Amino acid sequence: MTRRQWVAMVSGLVASVVVAGGLGPEALRAQSKEFQAVTAEWKARIVPAAKKEGEVIWYSCAQATEAEGTIKIFNKAYPDIQVSQVLGPGYQLVEKISTEAAAGRVQADVYQCGGQSGRTVAWRGLGEEFIPPTGLDPSVKWRWPVMNKETHLAGVFASVSGLNVNTKLVPAEKVPKSYWDLVRDPYWVDLIKRKRVAFTDPRIANIGVYHVYGLKEVNAKDYGEGFIREFAGLKPKLLGFNESGEVARGELHAMLGGPWRVEYSLGTVPITKVCLEPGCVSTQSPLFAVVKGAPHPNAARVFVDFMLSREYAEWRVQALGNTPARADVTPRPLDDPGKHKLQFAADDRAERQITEVLKWVIASKLFDY
């Protein structure tokens, strides 16, 4: 089977990769038949070719615990394929891949980071239209469509972003109820001005701009640009996405948009997550994509397919606290989108709009301080 035939077969099935209950009996039978054909090709050609290639170059924003654990569990299943991570912020890695592609010297096999940067790979034509066989398996049920119809990326997990609050530093009666409390309550205004409250920098393709989008566009009537300008005028401390440990250590009172780490759920540090009105925001991430022109294309496909496996989903829940797309793996409650009020669904449509908001944030220079 040629690559073109493979793409045609699985692309015709992308609409079938849906949440449990979305397919009728005939559609399930058709998907099962096609899945069997894809699986036979996978076992006969793709996996042996991947083992022969023996390497995956993984461009990723995954930090140490995530990266080391991912490689370790992958190598339990595929010991013949070595994984080498190239670490960096998502938007920088996208530019690196773009530069490599323009020069005709692609080095990356797999790209993985958040929703914005991941989709930018597809929007720039840098990703292969690959649908992992596990994504076509009719026996697996999903919490959401595991492949984005527009960008053909594996949305493997979801994370919920709210306000992370240090419960030792912030009395219960001072915990804010809405985003407006951050700019109108003298207690929080003072903390923000004293750099005791941080915000994930919204000038980069990261979770901070998701909060800006939700408030400026989705909830424009109650918040809108006026709120964003008022909040930016207080000059909150700006941090990268993976820098929320300051709240747990007591170096900050709170952080908006910081990641919720699994150790926070264990009660070993004084921290809680608050979904301010009108709600938290969520991303389906990490998004995994096989890079077009990858030097190890078959190994890259095997790596991305494994990211949809039950073994990997269970490890991610226990080690990182994410909610998996797989409905047969139970998530931890504090990072389960189904247990929180959310402002919007992080789908392809929202991501395109967020891209425009990102451009607006940069042009406004509101956070250039």
Contacts in CASP RR format, 6 or more apart in sequence:
PFRMAT RR
TARGET T0000
AUTHOR 0000-0000-0000
METHOD contacts of the structure
MODEL  1
MTRRQWVAMVSGLVASVVVAGGLGPEALRAQSKEFQAVTAEWKARIVPAA
KKEGEVIWYSCAQATEAEGTIKIFNKAYPDIQVSQVLGPGYQLVEKISTE
AAAGRVQADVYQCGGQSGRTVAWRGLGEEFIPPTGLDPSVKWRWPVMNKE
THLAGVFASVSGLNVNTKLVPAEKVPKSYWDLVRDPYWVDLIKRKRVAFT
DPRIANIGVYHVYGLKEVNAKDYGEGFIREFAGLKPKLLGFNESGEVARG
ELHAMLGGPWRVEYSLGTVPITKVCLEPGCVSTQSPLFAVVKGAPHPNAA
RVFVDFMLSREYAEWRVQALGNTPARADVTPRPLDDPGKHKLQFAADDRA
ERQITEVLKWVIASKLFDY
1 9 0 8 1.000
1 41 0 8 1.000
1 45 0 8 1.000
6 38 0 8 1.000
6 41 0 8 1.000
7 129 0 8 1.000
7 130 0 8 1.000
9 34 0 8 1.000
9 37 0 8 1.000
9 38 0 8 1.000
10 38 0 8 1.000
10 130 0 8 1.000
10 131 0 8 1.000
10 136 0 8 1.000
11 129 0 8 1.000
11 131 0 8 1.000
11 152 0 8 1.000
13 31 0 8 1.000
13 34 0 8 1.000
13 131 0 8 1.000
13 136 0 8 1.000
14 131 0 8 1.000
14 147 0 8 1.000
14 149 0 8 1.000
14 152 0 8 1.000
15 149 0 8 1.000
16 23 0 8 1.000
16 27 0 8 1.000
16 30 0 8 1.000
16 31 0 8 1.000
16 136 0 8 1.000
17 131 0 8 1.000
17 135 0 8 1.000
17 136 0 8 1.000
17 142 0 8 1.000
17 145 0 8 1.000
17 146 0 8 1.000
17 147 0 8 1.000
18 142 0 8 1.000
18 145 0 8 1.000
19 141 0 8 1.000
19 142 0 8 1.000
19 143 0 8 1.000
19 144 0 8 1.000
19 145 0 8 1.000
19 327 0 8 1.000
20 141 0 8 1.000
20 142 0 8 1.000
20 327 0 8 1.000
21 141 0 8 1.000
23 31 0 8 1.000
23 138 0 8 1.000
28 138 0 8 1.000
31 136 0 8 1.000
31 138 0 8 1.000
32 138 0 8 1.000
34 136 0 8 1.000
35 133 0 8 1.000
35 136 0 8 1.000
35 137 0 8 1.000
35 138 0 8 1.000
38 133 0 8 1.000
38 136 0 8 1.000
39 133 0 8 1.000
42 133 0 8 1.000
42 305 0 8 1.000
46 298 0 8 1.000
46 301 0 8 1.000
46 302 0 8 1.000
47 298 0 8 1.000
47 302 0 8 1.000
49 298 0 8 1.000
50 78 0 8 1.000
50 81 0 8 1.000
50 296 0 8 1.000
50 298 0 8 1.000
50 299 0 8 1.000
50 301 0 8 1.000
50 302 0 8 1.000
51 78 0 8 1.000
51 80 0 8 1.000
51 81 0 8 1.000
51 299 0 8 1.000
52 298 0 8 1.000
53 81 0 8 1.000
53 296 0 8 1.000
53 297 0 8 1.000
53 298 0 8 1.000
53 299 0 8 1.000
54 80 0 8 1.000
54 81 0 8 1.000
54 82 0 8 1.000
54 296 0 8 1.000
54 299 0 8 1.000
55 81 0 8 1.000
55 82 0 8 1.000
55 83 0 8 1.000
55 84 0 8 1.000
55 109 0 8 1.000
55 296 0 8 1.000
55 299 0 8 1.000
56 81 0 8 1.000
56 82 0 8 1.000
56 83 0 8 1.000
56 84 0 8 1.000
56 109 0 8 1.000
56 110 0 8 1.000
56 296 0 8 1.000
56 299 0 8 1.000
56 300 0 8 1.000
56 303 0 8 1.000
57 84 0 8 1.000
57 86 0 8 1.000
57 107 0 8 1.000
57 108 0 8 1.000
57 109 0 8 1.000
57 110 0 8 1.000
57 294 0 8 1.000
57 295 0 8 1.000
57 296 0 8 1.000
58 83 0 8 1.000
58 84 0 8 1.000
58 85 0 8 1.000
58 86 0 8 1.000
58 108 0 8 1.000
58 109 0 8 1.000
58 110 0 8 1.000
58 112 0 8 1.000
58 303 0 8 1.000
59 85 0 8 1.000
59 86 0 8 1.000
59 88 0 8 1.000
59 93 0 8 1.000
59 96 0 8 1.000
59 97 0 8 1.000
59 108 0 8 1.000
59 110 0 8 1.000
59 111 0 8 1.000
59 112 0 8 1.000
59 291 0 8 1.000
60 67 0 8 1.000
60 85 0 8 1.000
60 86 0 8 1.000
60 87 0 8 1.000
60 88 0 8 1.000
60 93 0 8 1.000
60 110 0 8 1.000
60 111 0 8 1.000
60 112 0 8 1.000
60 113 0 8 1.000
60 286 0 8 1.000
61 87 0 8 1.000
61 88 0 8 1.000
61 89 0 8 1.000
61 90 0 8 1.000
61 93 0 8 1.000
61 112 0 8 1.000
61 113 0 8 1.000
61 114 0 8 1.000
61 117 0 8 1.000
61 242 0 8 1.000
61 286 0 8 1.000
62 70 0 8 1.000
62 85 0 8 1.000
62 87 0 8 1.000
62 112 0 8 1.000
62 113 0 8 1.000
62 286 0 8 1.000
63 87 0 8 1.000
63 242 0 8 1.000
65 319 0 8 1.000
65 320 0 8 1.000
66 319 0 8 1.000
66 320 0 8 1.000
67 85 0 8 1.000
67 87 0 8 1.000
69 315 0 8 1.000
69 319 0 8 1.000
70 83 0 8 1.000
70 312 0 8 1.000
71 83 0 8 1.000
71 85 0 8 1.000
73 311 0 8 1.000
73 312 0 8 1.000
73 315 0 8 1.000
74 81 0 8 1.000
74 83 0 8 1.000
74 303 0 8 1.000
74 306 0 8 1.000
74 312 0 8 1.000
75 81 0 8 1.000
75 82 0 8 1.000
75 83 0 8 1.000
76 311 0 8 1.000
77 306 0 8 1.000
77 309 0 8 1.000
77 311 0 8 1.000
78 302 0 8 1.000
78 303 0 8 1.000
78 306 0 8 1.000
81 299 0 8 1.000
81 302 0 8 1.000
81 303 0 8 1.000
83 303 0 8 1.000
86 93 0 8 1.000
86 96 0 8 1.000
86 107 0 8 1.000
86 108 0 8 1.000
89 113 0 8 1.000
89 204 0 8 1.000
89 206 0 8 1.000
90 113 0 8 1.000
90 114 0 8 1.000
90 117 0 8 1.000
90 118 0 8 1.000
90 205 0 8 1.000
91 116 0 8 1.000
91 117 0 8 1.000
91 120 0 8 1.000
91 204 0 8 1.000
91 205 0 8 1.000
93 108 0 8 1.000
93 111 0 8 1.000
93 113 0 8 1.000
93 117 0 8 1.000
94 111 0 8 1.000
94 117 0 8 1.000
94 118 0 8 1.000
94 120 0 8 1.000
94 121 0 8 1.000
94 124 0 8 1.000
94 126 0 8 1.000
94 205 0 8 1.000
96 108 0 8 1.000
97 106 0 8 1.000
97 108 0 8 1.000
97 111 0 8 1.000
97 121 0 8 1.000
97 126 0 8 1.000
97 291 0 8 1.000
98 124 0 8 1.000
98 126 0 8 1.000
100 106 0 8 1.000
100 107 0 8 1.000
100 108 0 8 1.000
101 126 0 8 1.000
101 292 0 8 1.000
101 293 0 8 1.000
106 291 0 8 1.000
106 292 0 8 1.000
106 293 0 8 1.000
106 294 0 8 1.000
106 295 0 8 1.000
107 295 0 8 1.000
108 291 0 8 1.000
108 294 0 8 1.000
109 290 0 8 1.000
109 291 0 8 1.000
109 294 0 8 1.000
109 295 0 8 1.000
109 296 0 8 1.000
109 297 0 8 1.000
109 299 0 8 1.000
109 300 0 8 1.000
109 303 0 8 1.000
110 288 0 8 1.000
110 289 0 8 1.000
110 290 0 8 1.000
110 291 0 8 1.000
110 294 0 8 1.000
110 300 0 8 1.000
110 303 0 8 1.000
110 304 0 8 1.000
111 118 0 8 1.000
111 121 0 8 1.000
111 126 0 8 1.000
111 127 0 8 1.000
111 288 0 8 1.000
111 289 0 8 1.000
111 291 0 8 1.000
112 118 0 8 1.000
112 286 0 8 1.000
112 287 0 8 1.000
112 288 0 8 1.000
112 289 0 8 1.000
113 285 0 8 1.000
113 286 0 8 1.000
113 287 0 8 1.000
114 205 0 8 1.000
114 206 0 8 1.000
114 283 0 8 1.000
114 285 0 8 1.000
114 286 0 8 1.000
114 287 0 8 1.000
115 205 0 8 1.000
115 283 0 8 1.000
115 284 0 8 1.000
115 285 0 8 1.000
115 287 0 8 1.000
115 346 0 8 1.000
115 351 0 8 1.000
116 205 0 8 1.000
116 206 0 8 1.000
116 209 0 8 1.000
116 351 0 8 1.000
116 354 0 8 1.000
116 355 0 8 1.000
116 358 0 8 1.000
117 205 0 8 1.000
118 151 0 8 1.000
118 153 0 8 1.000
118 287 0 8 1.000
118 289 0 8 1.000
119 148 0 8 1.000
119 150 0 8 1.000
119 151 0 8 1.000
119 153 0 8 1.000
119 287 0 8 1.000
119 348 0 8 1.000
119 351 0 8 1.000
119 352 0 8 1.000
120 205 0 8 1.000
120 355 0 8 1.000
121 127 0 8 1.000
121 153 0 8 1.000
121 289 0 8 1.000
121 291 0 8 1.000
122 148 0 8 1.000
122 150 0 8 1.000
122 151 0 8 1.000
122 152 0 8 1.000
122 153 0 8 1.000
122 289 0 8 1.000
123 151 0 8 1.000
125 292 0 8 1.000
126 289 0 8 1.000
126 291 0 8 1.000
126 292 0 8 1.000
127 152 0 8 1.000
127 289 0 8 1.000
127 290 0 8 1.000
127 291 0 8 1.000
127 292 0 8 1.000
128 152 0 8 1.000
128 289 0 8 1.000
128 290 0 8 1.000
128 291 0 8 1.000
128 292 0 8 1.000
128 293 0 8 1.000
128 294 0 8 1.000
128 297 0 8 1.000
129 152 0 8 1.000
130 152 0 8 1.000
130 289 0 8 1.000
130 290 0 8 1.000
130 301 0 8 1.000
130 304 0 8 1.000
131 147 0 8 1.000
131 152 0 8 1.000
132 154 0 8 1.000
132 301 0 8 1.000
132 304 0 8 1.000
132 305 0 8 1.000
132 307 0 8 1.000
132 308 0 8 1.000
133 305 0 8 1.000
134 140 0 8 1.000
134 305 0 8 1.000
134 308 0 8 1.000
134 309 0 8 1.000
135 142 0 8 1.000
135 146 0 8 1.000
135 147 0 8 1.000
135 154 0 8 1.000
135 308 0 8 1.000
140 308 0 8 1.000
140 326 0 8 1.000
140 328 0 8 1.000
141 326 0 8 1.000
141 327 0 8 1.000
141 328 0 8 1.000
142 325 0 8 1.000
142 326 0 8 1.000
142 327 0 8 1.000
143 158 0 8 1.000
143 323 0 8 1.000
143 324 0 8 1.000
143 325 0 8 1.000
143 326 0 8 1.000
143 327 0 8 1.000
144 158 0 8 1.000
144 284 0 8 1.000
144 325 0 8 1.000
146 154 0 8 1.000
146 155 0 8 1.000
146 156 0 8 1.000
146 308 0 8 1.000
146 325 0 8 1.000
147 153 0 8 1.000
147 154 0 8 1.000
147 155 0 8 1.000
148 155 0 8 1.000
148 284 0 8 1.000
148 287 0 8 1.000
148 347 0 8 1.000
148 348 0 8 1.000
149 348 0 8 1.000
150 348 0 8 1.000
151 289 0 8 1.000
151 348 0 8 1.000
152 289 0 8 1.000
153 287 0 8 1.000
153 288 0 8 1.000
153 289 0 8 1.000
154 287 0 8 1.000
154 288 0 8 1.000
154 289 0 8 1.000
154 304 0 8 1.000
154 307 0 8 1.000
154 308 0 8 1.000
155 284 0 8 1.000
155 285 0 8 1.000
155 286 0 8 1.000
155 287 0 8 1.000
155 288 0 8 1.000
155 325 0 8 1.000
156 284 0 8 1.000
156 285 0 8 1.000
156 286 0 8 1.000
156 287 0 8 1.000
156 288 0 8 1.000
156 307 0 8 1.000
156 308 0 8 1.000
156 312 0 8 1.000
156 313 0 8 1.000
156 316 0 8 1.000
156 324 0 8 1.000
156 325 0 8 1.000
157 284 0 8 1.000
157 285 0 8 1.000
157 286 0 8 1.000
157 313 0 8 1.000
157 316 0 8 1.000
157 322 0 8 1.000
157 323 0 8 1.000
157 324 0 8 1.000
157 325 0 8 1.000
158 282 0 8 1.000
158 283 0 8 1.000
158 284 0 8 1.000
158 285 0 8 1.000
158 322 0 8 1.000
158 323 0 8 1.000
158 325 0 8 1.000
158 335 0 8 1.000
158 337 0 8 1.000
158 346 0 8 1.000
159 259 0 8 1.000
159 260 0 8 1.000
159 282 0 8 1.000
159 283 0 8 1.000
159 285 0 8 1.000
159 322 0 8 1.000
159 323 0 8 1.000
159 335 0 8 1.000
160 260 0 8 1.000
160 273 0 8 1.000
160 275 0 8 1.000
160 280 0 8 1.000
160 281 0 8 1.000
160 282 0 8 1.000
160 323 0 8 1.000
160 334 0 8 1.000
160 335 0 8 1.000
160 336 0 8 1.000
160 337 0 8 1.000
160 340 0 8 1.000
160 342 0 8 1.000
161 200 0 8 1.000
161 207 0 8 1.000
161 208 0 8 1.000
161 210 0 8 1.000
161 211 0 8 1.000
161 257 0 8 1.000
161 258 0 8 1.000
161 259 0 8 1.000
161 260 0 8 1.000
161 280 0 8 1.000
161 281 0 8 1.000
161 282 0 8 1.000
161 283 0 8 1.000
162 211 0 8 1.000
162 256 0 8 1.000
162 257 0 8 1.000
162 258 0 8 1.000
162 273 0 8 1.000
162 274 0 8 1.000
162 275 0 8 1.000
162 276 0 8 1.000
162 279 0 8 1.000
162 280 0 8 1.000
162 281 0 8 1.000
163 176 0 8 1.000
163 254 0 8 1.000
163 255 0 8 1.000
163 256 0 8 1.000
163 257 0 8 1.000
163 273 0 8 1.000
163 274 0 8 1.000
163 275 0 8 1.000
163 276 0 8 1.000
164 244 0 8 1.000
164 247 0 8 1.000
164 254 0 8 1.000
164 255 0 8 1.000
164 256 0 8 1.000
164 257 0 8 1.000
164 258 0 8 1.000
164 260 0 8 1.000
164 264 0 8 1.000
164 271 0 8 1.000
164 272 0 8 1.000
164 273 0 8 1.000
164 274 0 8 1.000
165 175 0 8 1.000
165 247 0 8 1.000
165 253 0 8 1.000
165 254 0 8 1.000
165 271 0 8 1.000
165 272 0 8 1.000
165 273 0 8 1.000
165 274 0 8 1.000
166 247 0 8 1.000
166 248 0 8 1.000
166 250 0 8 1.000
166 252 0 8 1.000
166 253 0 8 1.000
166 254 0 8 1.000
166 270 0 8 1.000
166 271 0 8 1.000
167 270 0 8 1.000
167 271 0 8 1.000
167 272 0 8 1.000
168 250 0 8 1.000
168 270 0 8 1.000
169 250 0 8 1.000
169 253 0 8 1.000
169 270 0 8 1.000
170 253 0 8 1.000
170 254 0 8 1.000
174 187 0 8 1.000
174 188 0 8 1.000
175 274 0 8 1.000
176 182 0 8 1.000
176 185 0 8 1.000
176 188 0 8 1.000
176 274 0 8 1.000
176 276 0 8 1.000
177 276 0 8 1.000
177 277 0 8 1.000
178 276 0 8 1.000
178 277 0 8 1.000
178 278 0 8 1.000
179 215 0 8 1.000
179 223 0 8 1.000
179 227 0 8 1.000
179 231 0 8 1.000
179 276 0 8 1.000
179 277 0 8 1.000
179 278 0 8 1.000
180 223 0 8 1.000
180 227 0 8 1.000
181 188 0 8 1.000
181 276 0 8 1.000
182 188 0 8 1.000
182 189 0 8 1.000
182 192 0 8 1.000
182 197 0 8 1.000
182 231 0 8 1.000
182 234 0 8 1.000
182 256 0 8 1.000
182 276 0 8 1.000
183 189 0 8 1.000
183 227 0 8 1.000
183 230 0 8 1.000
183 231 0 8 1.000
183 234 0 8 1.000
188 197 0 8 1.000
189 234 0 8 1.000
191 197 0 8 1.000
191 253 0 8 1.000
191 254 0 8 1.000
192 234 0 8 1.000
192 235 0 8 1.000
192 236 0 8 1.000
193 234 0 8 1.000
193 235 0 8 1.000
195 236 0 8 1.000
195 237 0 8 1.000
196 237 0 8 1.000
196 252 0 8 1.000
196 253 0 8 1.000
196 254 0 8 1.000
197 236 0 8 1.000
197 237 0 8 1.000
197 252 0 8 1.000
197 253 0 8 1.000
197 254 0 8 1.000
197 255 0 8 1.000
197 256 0 8 1.000
198 236 0 8 1.000
198 237 0 8 1.000
198 238 0 8 1.000
198 239 0 8 1.000
198 243 0 8 1.000
198 244 0 8 1.000
198 246 0 8 1.000
198 247 0 8 1.000
198 252 0 8 1.000
198 254 0 8 1.000
198 255 0 8 1.000
198 256 0 8 1.000
198 258 0 8 1.000
199 208 0 8 1.000
199 211 0 8 1.000
199 231 0 8 1.000
199 236 0 8 1.000
199 237 0 8 1.000
199 238 0 8 1.000
199 239 0 8 1.000
199 255 0 8 1.000
199 256 0 8 1.000
199 257 0 8 1.000
200 206 0 8 1.000
200 207 0 8 1.000
200 208 0 8 1.000
200 211 0 8 1.000
200 238 0 8 1.000
200 239 0 8 1.000
200 240 0 8 1.000
200 241 0 8 1.000
200 255 0 8 1.000
200 256 0 8 1.000
200 257 0 8 1.000
200 258 0 8 1.000
201 208 0 8 1.000
201 238 0 8 1.000
201 239 0 8 1.000
201 240 0 8 1.000
201 367 0 8 1.000
202 208 0 8 1.000
202 209 0 8 1.000
202 211 0 8 1.000
202 212 0 8 1.000
202 358 0 8 1.000
202 361 0 8 1.000
202 367 0 8 1.000
203 209 0 8 1.000
203 358 0 8 1.000
203 361 0 8 1.000
203 362 0 8 1.000
203 367 0 8 1.000
203 368 0 8 1.000
204 240 0 8 1.000
205 358 0 8 1.000
206 240 0 8 1.000
206 241 0 8 1.000
207 241 0 8 1.000
207 257 0 8 1.000
207 258 0 8 1.000
207 259 0 8 1.000
207 281 0 8 1.000
207 283 0 8 1.000
208 241 0 8 1.000
208 256 0 8 1.000
208 257 0 8 1.000
209 354 0 8 1.000
209 357 0 8 1.000
209 358 0 8 1.000
209 361 0 8 1.000
210 281 0 8 1.000
210 283 0 8 1.000
210 346 0 8 1.000
210 354 0 8 1.000
211 256 0 8 1.000
211 257 0 8 1.000
211 281 0 8 1.000
212 228 0 8 1.000
212 357 0 8 1.000
212 361 0 8 1.000
213 281 0 8 1.000
213 344 0 8 1.000
213 350 0 8 1.000
213 353 0 8 1.000
213 354 0 8 1.000
213 357 0 8 1.000
214 223 0 8 1.000
214 281 0 8 1.000
214 343 0 8 1.000
214 344 0 8 1.000
215 223 0 8 1.000
215 224 0 8 1.000
215 227 0 8 1.000
215 228 0 8 1.000
215 278 0 8 1.000
215 343 0 8 1.000
216 223 0 8 1.000
216 224 0 8 1.000
216 225 0 8 1.000
216 227 0 8 1.000
216 228 0 8 1.000
216 357 0 8 1.000
216 360 0 8 1.000
217 224 0 8 1.000
217 353 0 8 1.000
217 357 0 8 1.000
218 278 0 8 1.000
218 343 0 8 1.000
218 344 0 8 1.000
219 278 0 8 1.000
219 343 0 8 1.000
222 278 0 8 1.000
223 278 0 8 1.000
228 366 0 8 1.000
229 366 0 8 1.000
232 366 0 8 1.000
232 367 0 8 1.000
233 366 0 8 1.000
235 369 0 8 1.000
236 256 0 8 1.000
237 252 0 8 1.000
238 367 0 8 1.000
239 246 0 8 1.000
239 255 0 8 1.000
239 258 0 8 1.000
241 257 0 8 1.000
241 258 0 8 1.000
241 259 0 8 1.000
242 259 0 8 1.000
243 258 0 8 1.000
244 255 0 8 1.000
244 257 0 8 1.000
244 258 0 8 1.000
244 259 0 8 1.000
244 260 0 8 1.000
244 261 0 8 1.000
245 251 0 8 1.000
245 261 0 8 1.000
246 252 0 8 1.000
246 255 0 8 1.000
247 253 0 8 1.000
247 254 0 8 1.000
247 255 0 8 1.000
247 258 0 8 1.000
247 271 0 8 1.000
248 261 0 8 1.000
248 263 0 8 1.000
248 264 0 8 1.000
248 269 0 8 1.000
248 270 0 8 1.000
248 271 0 8 1.000
249 269 0 8 1.000
250 270 0 8 1.000
260 273 0 8 1.000
260 321 0 8 1.000
260 334 0 8 1.000
260 335 0 8 1.000
261 320 0 8 1.000
261 321 0 8 1.000
262 318 0 8 1.000
262 319 0 8 1.000
262 320 0 8 1.000
262 321 0 8 1.000
262 332 0 8 1.000
263 269 0 8 1.000
264 271 0 8 1.000
264 273 0 8 1.000
264 334 0 8 1.000
265 321 0 8 1.000
265 332 0 8 1.000
265 334 0 8 1.000
265 335 0 8 1.000
273 280 0 8 1.000
273 334 0 8 1.000
275 340 0 8 1.000
275 341 0 8 1.000
278 341 0 8 1.000
278 343 0 8 1.000
279 340 0 8 1.000
279 341 0 8 1.000
279 342 0 8 1.000
279 343 0 8 1.000
280 340 0 8 1.000
280 341 0 8 1.000
280 342 0 8 1.000
280 343 0 8 1.000
281 342 0 8 1.000
281 343 0 8 1.000
281 344 0 8 1.000
281 346 0 8 1.000
282 337 0 8 1.000
282 340 0 8 1.000
282 342 0 8 1.000
282 346 0 8 1.000
283 346 0 8 1.000
284 325 0 8 1.000
284 346 0 8 1.000
284 347 0 8 1.000
288 303 0 8 1.000
288 304 0 8 1.000
288 307 0 8 1.000
289 304 0 8 1.000
290 297 0 8 1.000
290 300 0 8 1.000
290 301 0 8 1.000
290 304 0 8 1.000
291 300 0 8 1.000
294 300 0 8 1.000
306 312 0 8 1.000
308 325 0 8 1.000
308 326 0 8 1.000
310 326 0 8 1.000
310 328 0 8 1.000
310 329 0 8 1.000
313 324 0 8 1.000
313 325 0 8 1.000
313 326 0 8 1.000
313 329 0 8 1.000
314 329 0 8 1.000
316 322 0 8 1.000
316 324 0 8 1.000
317 323 0 8 1.000
317 324 0 8 1.000
317 329 0 8 1.000
317 330 0 8 1.000
317 331 0 8 1.000
317 332 0 8 1.000
321 331 0 8 1.000
321 332 0 8 1.000
321 335 0 8 1.000
322 331 0 8 1.000
322 335 0 8 1.000
323 331 0 8 1.000
323 332 0 8 1.000
323 335 0 8 1.000
323 336 0 8 1.000
323 337 0 8 1.000
323 338 0 8 1.000
324 331 0 8 1.000
333 339 0 8 1.000
344 350 0 8 1.000
361 367 0 8 1.000
END
